[in-house]
Amino acid sequence: MDAPPLDERGLELRNRCTQLFGRFGIKAMSMDDLAGHLACSKKTLYKYFSDKRDLVSQALHSHLDGLEAQMGDLMNGEGNAIDLALREMENKHKMLSAINSTVLFDLKKYYPKVFEATHARRRNMIRRVVVHNVTRGMEQGMYRADLNVDAVADLHLALVEDMVRQAENGTLSRPLAEHFKALFTYHIRGIASAEGVAYLETQRLTTS
């Protein structure tokens, strides 16, 4: 049976806990620590969340809800496909720069069922936005006309999954945000047409 929806106070606590997990990591924040940072009692937290696992699960799903809404806005945004892809890259770079590097490691090691429950959703989100962007870019002449859209989406997803796997295992040799930006730039340049590459360079000069 699904838990009842959170009221305004519950949503506030969940959102603030999500920020604390992102800042300090998941394992480092006990329910006592969370209550201290939130200036509330543990009893208040347990009123809304059955245990820390429940809180982590709700926080992660809330985070994915926000990403999904952001991706929807992006897919419907103005500009050509490269504009939108660069906007997505900057959004993710800022997000990854702001989170503690141990979050993915903690999630996979200590809450594997929560991680697995959101794994398919995360993959589908990434694949959907890549398919949409590549299709749009081909129609606009920004990306090469001979691309196999499904193959491009699968290859990009495989690279992202490998990055996430290394972050989970603590073996990524550079900051996650930096690695993601390099990966995304590689992706755009790899599929851009001559017109798209020229446009990309003008954007890089503008933002540098």
Secondary structure per residue as TSV (DSSP state, phi and psi in degrees):
chain	resnum	aa	ss	phi	psi
A	1	M	-	360.0	130.4
A	2	D	-	-70.3	145.7
A	3	A	-	-71.5	150.4
A	4	P	-	-63.9	152.8
A	5	P	-	-62.3	149.8
A	6	L	-	-73.1	144.7
A	7	D	-	-82.9	-175.8
A	8	E	H	-58.2	-41.7
A	9	R	H	-66.2	-41.6
A	10	G	H	-62.9	-41.0
A	11	L	H	-63.7	-40.5
A	12	E	H	-62.3	-46.0
A	13	L	H	-63.3	-44.0
A	14	R	H	-61.1	-44.3
A	15	N	H	-67.0	-38.4
A	16	R	H	-71.0	-34.7
A	17	C	H	-65.8	-38.7
A	18	T	H	-58.3	-43.6
A	19	Q	H	-64.9	-40.0
A	20	L	H	-66.9	-39.8
A	21	F	H	-61.5	-42.7
A	22	G	H	-64.4	-34.7
A	23	R	H	-79.6	-42.7
A	24	F	H	-109.6	-10.7
A	25	G	-	95.3	166.2
A	26	I	S	-86.6	-47.7
A	27	K	T	-62.7	-35.9
A	28	A	T	-69.0	-17.7
A	29	M	-	-106.7	102.0
A	30	S	-	-79.2	171.3
A	31	M	H	-62.6	-34.4
A	32	D	H	-63.1	-44.8
A	33	D	H	-61.6	-45.9
A	34	L	H	-60.1	-46.4
A	35	A	H	-60.1	-39.6
A	36	G	H	-63.2	-45.7
A	37	H	H	-65.7	-33.2
A	38	L	H	-88.0	-4.3
A	39	A	T	55.1	44.1
A	40	C	S	-135.9	172.9
A	41	S	-	-87.9	158.8
A	42	K	H	-61.6	-33.0
A	43	K	H	-57.9	-38.3
A	44	T	H	-64.7	-43.2
A	45	L	H	-62.0	-43.5
A	46	Y	H	-72.1	-13.8
A	47	K	H	-66.6	-33.2
A	48	Y	H	-104.3	-25.6
A	49	F	-	-131.2	129.5
A	50	S	S	-66.3	-32.5
A	51	D	S	-164.5	-177.0
A	52	K	H	-65.9	-36.0
A	53	R	H	-59.3	-44.1
A	54	D	H	-60.9	-42.2
A	55	L	H	-64.4	-45.1
A	56	V	H	-60.5	-44.1
A	57	S	H	-61.1	-47.4
A	58	Q	H	-65.8	-37.8
A	59	A	H	-64.0	-42.6
A	60	L	H	-67.4	-43.5
A	61	H	H	-64.4	-37.1
A	62	S	H	-63.6	-41.6
A	63	H	H	-61.3	-43.6
A	64	L	H	-67.6	-34.2
A	65	D	H	-58.6	-43.6
A	66	G	H	-65.1	-41.1
A	67	L	H	-65.2	-39.9
A	68	E	H	-64.3	-41.5
A	69	A	H	-65.0	-40.3
A	70	Q	H	-63.4	-41.9
A	71	M	H	-65.7	-38.4
A	72	G	H	-61.6	-43.7
A	73	D	H	-61.9	-40.2
A	74	L	H	-65.4	-44.7
A	75	M	H	-64.1	-28.6
A	76	N	T	-97.1	7.1
A	77	G	-	-76.9	168.9
A	78	E	S	-86.2	158.4
A	79	G	S	107.4	170.1
A	80	N	-	-83.0	176.7
A	81	A	H	-61.7	-34.4
A	82	I	H	-71.1	-39.3
A	83	D	H	-54.6	-48.4
A	84	L	H	-68.1	-38.5
A	85	A	H	-65.4	-40.9
A	86	L	H	-66.2	-36.2
A	87	R	H	-64.3	-42.7
A	88	E	H	-62.5	-42.5
A	89	M	H	-61.4	-44.1
A	90	E	H	-66.9	-40.8
A	91	N	H	-58.9	-47.5
A	92	K	H	-69.1	-37.0
A	93	H	H	-61.8	-43.8
A	94	K	H	-63.7	-43.2
A	95	M	H	-63.1	-47.0
A	96	L	H	-69.5	-30.4
A	97	S	H	-67.5	-26.6
A	98	A	H	-90.4	-10.4
A	99	I	S	-101.2	151.6
A	100	N	-	-66.2	137.1
A	101	S	T	-65.3	-15.4
A	102	T	T	-87.9	-5.4
A	103	V	H	-57.5	-51.0
A	104	L	H	-65.9	-38.9
A	105	F	H	-61.6	-47.6
A	106	D	H	-60.4	-44.1
A	107	L	H	-62.5	-46.6
A	108	K	H	-68.0	-40.0
A	109	K	H	-78.2	-43.1
A	110	Y	H	-101.6	-18.7
A	111	Y	-	-135.2	57.6
A	112	P	H	-60.9	-35.1
A	113	K	H	-68.6	-37.5
A	114	V	H	-64.3	-43.5
A	115	F	H	-61.1	-47.6
A	116	E	H	-65.6	-33.9
A	117	A	H	-65.8	-25.0
A	118	T	H	-104.7	-5.4
A	119	H	H	-61.1	-50.7
A	120	A	H	-63.6	-39.2
A	121	R	H	-62.0	-44.3
A	122	R	H	-62.5	-44.0
A	123	R	H	-61.3	-45.7
A	124	N	H	-63.3	-38.1
A	125	M	H	-62.1	-48.9
A	126	I	H	-61.7	-45.6
A	127	R	H	-64.1	-40.8
A	128	R	H	-62.8	-43.6
A	129	V	H	-71.8	-33.6
A	130	V	H	-67.9	-45.6
A	131	V	H	-58.3	-45.1
A	132	H	H	-62.4	-46.4
A	133	N	H	-67.2	-42.7
A	134	V	H	-65.1	-44.0
A	135	T	H	-60.5	-44.5
A	136	R	H	-62.6	-43.7
A	137	G	H	-65.5	-36.2
A	138	M	H	-66.3	-41.1
A	139	E	H	-64.8	-31.0
A	140	Q	H	-89.4	-6.7
A	141	G	T	81.9	4.8
A	142	M	S	-78.1	-28.3
A	143	Y	B	-114.7	158.1
A	144	R	-	-60.9	144.8
A	145	A	T	-77.7	-15.0
A	146	D	T	-96.9	13.4
A	147	L	-	-72.8	143.1
A	148	N	-	-92.6	106.2
A	149	V	H	-58.8	-44.6
A	150	D	H	-63.7	-40.0
A	151	A	H	-66.2	-41.7
A	152	V	H	-61.4	-45.1
A	153	A	H	-62.5	-42.8
A	154	D	H	-64.9	-41.2
A	155	L	H	-66.0	-43.8
A	156	H	H	-63.6	-42.3
A	157	L	H	-62.1	-39.5
A	158	A	H	-63.0	-40.1
A	159	L	H	-66.6	-41.7
A	160	V	H	-64.2	-43.4
A	161	E	H	-63.1	-37.7
A	162	D	H	-66.0	-40.2
A	163	M	H	-61.4	-46.1
A	164	V	H	-63.6	-40.6
A	165	R	H	-62.2	-42.4
A	166	Q	H	-65.9	-38.2
A	167	A	H	-64.8	-40.2
A	168	E	H	-62.2	-39.6
A	169	N	H	-85.1	-5.8
A	170	G	T	73.3	23.0
A	171	T	-	-108.9	3.7
A	172	L	-	-68.5	127.4
A	173	S	S	-84.7	-1.6
A	174	R	S	-143.5	165.3
A	175	P	-	-55.9	141.5
A	176	L	H	-56.3	-43.5
A	177	A	H	-62.6	-40.7
A	178	E	H	-66.2	-43.2
A	179	H	H	-63.4	-42.8
A	180	F	H	-62.7	-42.7
A	181	K	H	-63.2	-41.2
A	182	A	H	-64.5	-42.2
A	183	L	H	-61.8	-44.2
A	184	F	H	-69.4	-39.6
A	185	T	H	-62.5	-42.3
A	186	Y	H	-58.8	-43.3
A	187	H	H	-61.3	-49.0
A	188	I	H	-65.2	-46.9
A	189	R	H	-64.1	-32.2
A	190	G	H	-69.9	-24.6
A	191	I	H	-110.8	-7.2
A	192	A	B	-71.9	145.2
A	193	S	-	-77.5	176.0
A	194	A	H	-58.0	-40.8
A	195	E	H	-64.3	-40.8
A	196	G	H	-66.3	-41.4
A	197	V	H	-62.3	-43.4
A	198	A	H	-61.6	-42.4
A	199	Y	H	-65.8	-41.2
A	200	L	H	-59.6	-41.5
A	201	E	H	-64.7	-36.6
A	202	T	H	-65.2	-37.0
A	203	Q	H	-69.3	-38.5
A	204	R	H	-65.3	-38.2
A	205	L	H	-67.2	-36.6
A	206	T	H	-67.2	-38.3
A	207	T	H	-93.6	-8.8
A	208	S	-	-81.2	360.0
